[in-house]
Amino acid sequence: MSDQKKPTGAGPNEGEGSRTAAREYNKDTRAFVDSGKVDEKAKEAAKALDGSEAKELKQAEADGKSHRKQ
């Protein structure tokens, strides 16, 4: 039994809960936060919700909510 190797998660398919993807997401998120652009992007998003994109964004939100688990 000790001769068997445990999967390291470094294979091409890590399945649900991919540690590689989680590390990459966390690294990129931290880089974005550290860039100092969070407030700028938040203001852009708020402006989009009040502007010409509002209808399309609301529809996208409704579409996303319609697929969620209850």
Backbone bond lengths (Angstrom), bond angles and torsions (degrees), N, CA, C in turn:
res aa  C-N    CA-C-N  psi(-1)  N-CA   C-N-CA  omega(-1)  CA-C   N-CA-C  phi
1 M - - - 1.427 - - 1.530 111.73 -
2 S 1.298 117.99 -34.23 1.456 120.96 -179.36 1.525 112.47 -72.48
3 D 1.337 117.26 -12.31 1.458 121.01 178.56 1.526 112.25 -77.71
4 Q 1.327 117.08 -17.28 1.462 120.40 -177.99 1.525 109.41 -80.04
5 K 1.321 114.28 138.61 1.456 119.54 178.31 1.519 108.99 -92.57
6 K 1.296 115.38 141.25 1.460 120.54 176.27 1.521 108.06 -84.19
7 P 1.339 117.04 145.98 1.468 118.78 177.12 1.525 110.06 -62.74
8 T 1.299 116.32 138.36 1.463 120.92 -178.50 1.518 112.46 -93.65
9 G 1.324 117.16 -10.40 1.451 119.43 -177.25 1.513 112.90 82.81
10 A 1.312 117.55 6.24 1.457 120.57 -178.05 1.526 111.77 -97.27
11 G 1.320 116.72 4.45 1.457 121.12 -179.68 1.511 111.49 -72.38
12 P 1.322 115.94 175.88 1.456 119.86 -177.28 1.528 113.29 -66.33
13 N 1.334 118.28 -25.93 1.458 120.73 179.82 1.520 108.84 -129.95
14 E 1.319 115.18 105.01 1.460 119.60 -179.65 1.515 111.40 -88.20
15 G 1.310 117.27 -9.18 1.458 120.47 -179.77 1.515 112.10 78.09
16 E 1.319 114.22 -165.43 1.453 120.48 -179.00 1.526 109.32 -65.99
17 G 1.304 117.20 138.38 1.448 120.74 -179.01 1.517 112.83 80.55
18 S 1.301 117.44 35.96 1.464 123.43 -178.19 1.528 111.07 -56.76
19 R 1.312 116.09 117.79 1.469 120.36 179.19 1.518 111.70 -68.46
20 T 1.320 116.54 -35.45 1.462 120.04 178.59 1.522 110.15 -63.23
21 A 1.319 116.86 -46.11 1.463 120.78 179.04 1.524 110.76 -64.37
22 A 1.322 117.45 -39.73 1.464 121.03 179.04 1.528 110.90 -63.18
23 R 1.325 116.74 -43.66 1.473 120.07 178.22 1.527 110.98 -62.45
24 E 1.321 116.27 -43.59 1.467 120.83 -179.66 1.530 110.78 -63.53
25 Y 1.331 116.54 -44.59 1.465 121.44 178.03 1.530 110.12 -60.27
26 N 1.322 116.34 -48.57 1.463 120.29 -179.19 1.524 111.59 -61.57
27 K 1.332 117.20 -41.02 1.470 121.57 179.04 1.529 110.39 -62.88
28 D 1.338 116.29 -46.60 1.462 120.57 -178.74 1.527 111.80 -68.02
29 T 1.327 116.82 -37.62 1.461 120.61 178.33 1.519 110.21 -64.70
30 R 1.317 117.01 -44.74 1.462 121.22 178.58 1.533 110.17 -61.89
31 A 1.323 117.47 -41.31 1.466 121.02 179.35 1.527 110.43 -62.75
32 F 1.333 117.08 -39.83 1.466 120.38 178.87 1.528 110.36 -65.71
33 V 1.313 117.24 -45.94 1.464 120.78 179.04 1.525 110.05 -60.59
34 D 1.310 116.28 -44.90 1.468 120.77 -179.40 1.528 112.88 -66.97
35 S 1.335 117.30 -21.03 1.465 120.67 -179.46 1.525 112.22 -70.12
36 G 1.331 117.14 -17.89 1.454 120.83 179.34 1.514 114.24 81.14
37 K 1.321 118.13 13.39 1.459 121.13 -176.20 1.531 113.61 -98.83
38 V 1.332 118.04 6.42 1.462 120.65 -175.72 1.525 111.08 -62.47
39 D 1.323 117.83 -49.93 1.464 120.67 -179.02 1.525 111.37 -61.30
40 E 1.320 116.16 -41.93 1.468 121.21 178.76 1.530 110.72 -59.21
41 K 1.316 116.50 -47.42 1.467 120.71 -178.38 1.526 111.29 -69.45
42 A 1.330 117.71 -33.36 1.464 120.94 176.89 1.527 110.26 -64.80
43 K 1.322 116.34 -40.48 1.467 120.23 177.81 1.525 110.86 -66.10
44 E 1.331 116.96 -39.52 1.469 120.69 177.18 1.525 110.71 -62.45
45 A 1.319 116.43 -40.55 1.468 120.68 -179.91 1.524 110.67 -66.26
46 A 1.321 117.03 -43.08 1.464 120.70 178.95 1.523 110.57 -63.07
47 K 1.316 115.75 -40.46 1.466 120.90 179.02 1.534 110.52 -63.86
48 A 1.332 116.85 -39.69 1.467 121.32 179.08 1.523 110.59 -64.28
49 L 1.332 117.18 -36.77 1.471 120.87 179.48 1.523 111.87 -67.87
50 D 1.322 116.41 -25.87 1.459 120.66 179.63 1.524 112.68 -97.05
51 G 1.319 117.27 -7.36 1.457 120.86 -174.80 1.512 113.95 -102.89
52 S 1.319 115.12 -153.56 1.462 122.27 -175.23 1.526 112.94 -68.19
53 E 1.326 117.02 -18.41 1.466 120.42 179.86 1.530 112.77 -85.30
54 A 1.310 117.98 -4.67 1.462 121.91 -172.25 1.525 112.99 -54.97
55 K 1.321 117.36 -48.21 1.466 120.71 -177.12 1.533 110.76 -61.75
56 E 1.326 116.30 -46.32 1.465 121.16 -179.54 1.534 111.34 -64.05
57 L 1.329 116.77 -40.35 1.460 120.54 179.62 1.526 111.52 -67.51
58 K 1.323 116.91 -40.58 1.472 120.80 177.69 1.522 110.41 -63.70
59 Q 1.331 116.94 -39.04 1.464 120.51 178.48 1.527 110.47 -66.15
60 A 1.310 116.94 -41.26 1.465 120.65 178.01 1.530 110.61 -63.15
61 E 1.316 116.53 -39.15 1.467 120.47 177.51 1.525 110.59 -63.86
62 A 1.332 116.77 -45.21 1.467 120.87 178.95 1.525 110.97 -62.64
63 D 1.325 116.80 -40.97 1.470 120.70 177.98 1.528 110.59 -61.36
64 G 1.309 116.31 -44.15 1.463 120.39 179.26 1.517 112.05 -63.32
65 K 1.322 116.26 -42.59 1.463 120.24 179.96 1.520 112.00 -66.77
66 S 1.323 116.90 -29.10 1.466 119.55 -178.61 1.525 111.74 -70.19
67 H 1.325 117.87 -16.58 1.467 122.14 -178.80 1.527 113.03 -99.37
68 R 1.317 117.01 -3.70 1.467 119.05 -176.40 1.521 111.60 -75.10
69 K 1.309 114.24 157.52 1.461 120.32 177.18 1.520 108.74 -80.28
70 Q 1.282 115.88 144.41 1.471 121.26 178.56 1.497 111.86 -89.15
